[in-house]
Amino acid sequence: MNTNEWSDPDIYNDIARWNHGAIMVEAIPSWKYFIFGGESTNFNEGQPRTFGEYVNTSCCLDIGSMSWHDIKPESTEIPTPREYAAISYDSSNSRLLVFGGWNNGWLSDLYALSVNKIVGPSYAVTEIDPPLGQLTGGVPVTIKGVGFKDQTIKVYFTVGKTPVDASGKMTLESTGTFVSETEVTCNTPNFE
């Protein structure tokens, strides 16, 4: 995209697949290309093409590393194999939505697959000033990164190394101030 030139990257994906649903999703640090379902078979070199089998598996191409990764759903409830399914991305819940498709008849069902562990949050923290260390209450902190939005910002400070996303006995919340898409400021809370 930077050079507006076509190229043919070597991104072998182990299985030939066609008529699948696909969508590109913006993620940090690199976009993800998701595919679901389709028809699949392995072709031997020089052999005529044949019909394949409908599949209900998903995989993801990381555009940064140009490598494929299988997606292993955490639930046993998965869509039936199909091709020609419509696929969309629900950014507020970080999930793929798969609707309908064909499996010897048109389907009209809807499934959702959470991909938040693959896509991650819509922002990333790259630097904190002052850097990690013991801080008392009221110390101004600048948080730098990408993808910050001008909305209610909560910054959590915790004792220990366990990541948290809510206030508690060992974790206190501080209100952040939006400066720009790359900077947020706040003051440290007092743990006394």
C-alpha positions in Angstrom: 0.0 0.0 0.0 2.9 2.4 0.6 4.3 2.0 -2.9 1.1 1.3 -4.8 2.7 -1.8 -6.4 1.5 -5.4 -6.6 3.7 -8.2 -5.4 3.3 -11.9 -4.9 4.3 -12.8 -1.3 5.2 -16.3 -0.4 2.4 -17.1 2.1 1.7 -20.8 1.7 -1.4 -21.9 3.7 -1.2 -25.7 3.6 -4.7 -26.1 2.2 -6.2 -24.9 -1.1 -9.5 -23.1 -0.3 -12.0 -21.2 -2.4 -15.5 -19.7 -2.2 -14.7 -18.7 1.5 -15.8 -15.7 3.4 -13.0 -13.2 4.1 -12.5 -9.8 5.8 -9.6 -7.6 6.6 -9.5 -6.2 10.2 -7.4 -3.3 11.5 -5.4 -4.4 14.5 -2.3 -3.2 16.3 0.5 -3.6 15.3 -0.6 -5.0 12.0 -3.9 -5.8 10.1 -5.4 -9.3 10.2 -7.0 -11.1 7.2 -9.6 -13.6 8.4 -11.1 -16.4 6.3 -13.9 -18.8 7.2 -15.4 -21.8 5.5 -15.3 -22.4 1.7 -14.5 -25.4 -0.3 -11.2 -27.2 0.1 -9.0 -30.0 -1.2 -5.3 -30.5 -1.9 -4.4 -30.6 -5.6 -1.5 -32.7 -6.8 0.7 -31.0 -9.3 -0.4 -31.7 -12.8 -3.7 -33.4 -11.8 -7.1 -32.1 -12.9 -9.0 -30.1 -10.4 -12.0 -31.7 -8.7 -14.7 -30.5 -6.3 -13.6 -30.3 -2.7 -15.3 -30.6 0.6 -17.2 -27.8 2.4 -15.2 -26.7 5.5 -16.1 -24.8 8.6 -12.6 -23.8 9.8 -11.1 -20.4 10.2 -7.6 -19.0 9.9 -5.9 -15.6 10.0 -3.1 -14.0 8.0 -1.1 -11.6 10.0 -0.2 -8.9 7.4 2.9 -7.7 9.4 4.6 -11.1 9.5 2.8 -12.5 6.4 2.1 -15.8 8.2 -1.1 -17.9 8.6 -2.5 -19.0 11.9 -5.3 -21.5 12.5 -8.1 -20.2 14.8 -9.1 -22.7 17.4 -12.6 -21.8 18.7 -13.0 -22.1 22.5 -16.6 -23.4 22.1 -17.7 -26.7 20.6 -20.6 -25.0 18.9 -19.4 -24.1 15.4 -21.2 -23.4 12.1 -21.8 -26.3 9.8 -19.4 -26.5 6.8 -20.3 -24.0 4.0 -19.2 -21.9 1.2 -20.3 -18.4 0.0 -21.0 -17.2 3.6 -21.1 -13.5 4.3 -18.6 -12.3 6.9 -18.5 -9.0 8.8 -16.5 -7.6 11.8 -18.2 -6.3 14.9 -15.5 -3.9 16.2 -17.3 -3.0 19.4 -17.2 -6.7 20.5 -14.1 -7.8 18.5 -15.9 -10.7 16.8 -16.5 -12.1 13.4 -20.1 -12.5 12.3 -20.8 -15.2 9.7 -24.2 -15.3 8.0 -25.6 -17.9 5.7 -23.9 -19.6 2.9 -24.3 -22.7 0.8 -24.2 -26.4 1.8 -26.4 -28.2 -0.7 -29.0 -25.6 0.1 -28.9 -22.0 1.2 -28.4 -21.4 4.9 -29.8 -18.5 6.9 -28.1 -18.8 10.2 -25.8 -16.4 12.1 -22.7 -17.2 14.1 -20.2 -15.0 16.0 -16.6 -15.8 16.7 -14.6 -13.8 19.3 -11.2 -12.8 17.9 -10.3 -10.3 20.6 -7.2 -12.4 21.6 -6.0 -12.1 18.0 -7.0 -8.5 17.2 -6.3 -7.0 20.6 -7.5 -3.6 21.8 -7.9 -0.7 19.4 -4.9 1.1 21.0 -1.4 0.3 22.1 0.9 1.8 24.8 4.4 2.3 23.7 6.0 4.4 26.4 5.3 5.7 30.0 7.0 8.7 31.5 8.3 8.5 34.1 9.2 4.8 33.4 8.2 2.0 35.7 9.1 2.4 39.3 7.8 3.3 42.7 5.5 6.3 42.5 3.6 8.1 45.2 0.2 9.7 44.8 -0.2 12.8 42.6 2.8 12.2 40.3 2.0 13.4 36.7 2.3 10.5 34.2 2.4 10.8 30.4 1.4 7.7 28.4 2.4 7.5 24.8 1.1 5.1 22.2 -1.3 4.8 19.2 -5.0 4.7 18.7 -6.1 6.7 21.8 -9.6 8.2 21.5 -11.2 11.3 23.1 -13.5 9.5 25.5 -13.7 8.5 29.1 -10.2 7.1 29.9 -9.4 4.9 32.9 -5.8 4.2 33.8 -5.2 1.4 36.3 -2.2 1.3 38.7 -1.5 -1.9 40.5 0.8 -3.4 43.1 2.5 -6.5 41.7 2.8 -7.9 38.2 -0.6 -9.4 37.6 -2.5 -7.5 34.8 -5.9 -6.1 35.8 -8.7 -4.3 34.2 -10.8 -3.2 37.2 -10.3 -1.5 40.5 -9.7 -3.6 43.6 -7.7 -3.8 46.9 -4.4 -3.8 45.1 -5.4 -1.8 42.0 -6.5 1.9 41.9 -8.1 3.8 39.0 -7.0 7.2 37.8 -8.9 9.3 35.3 -6.9 9.9 32.2 -6.9 13.1 30.0 -6.9 12.8 26.2 -4.1 14.9 24.7 -3.9 13.4 21.2 -4.3 10.0 19.4 -0.7 9.3 20.6 -0.8 10.8 24.2 -2.8 10.5 27.4 -1.9 12.1 30.8 -3.0 11.3 34.3 -1.9 11.6 38.0 -0.9 8.5 40.0 -3.3 7.5 42.8 -2.3 7.4 46.5 -2.0 3.8 47.8 -2.0 4.9 51.5 
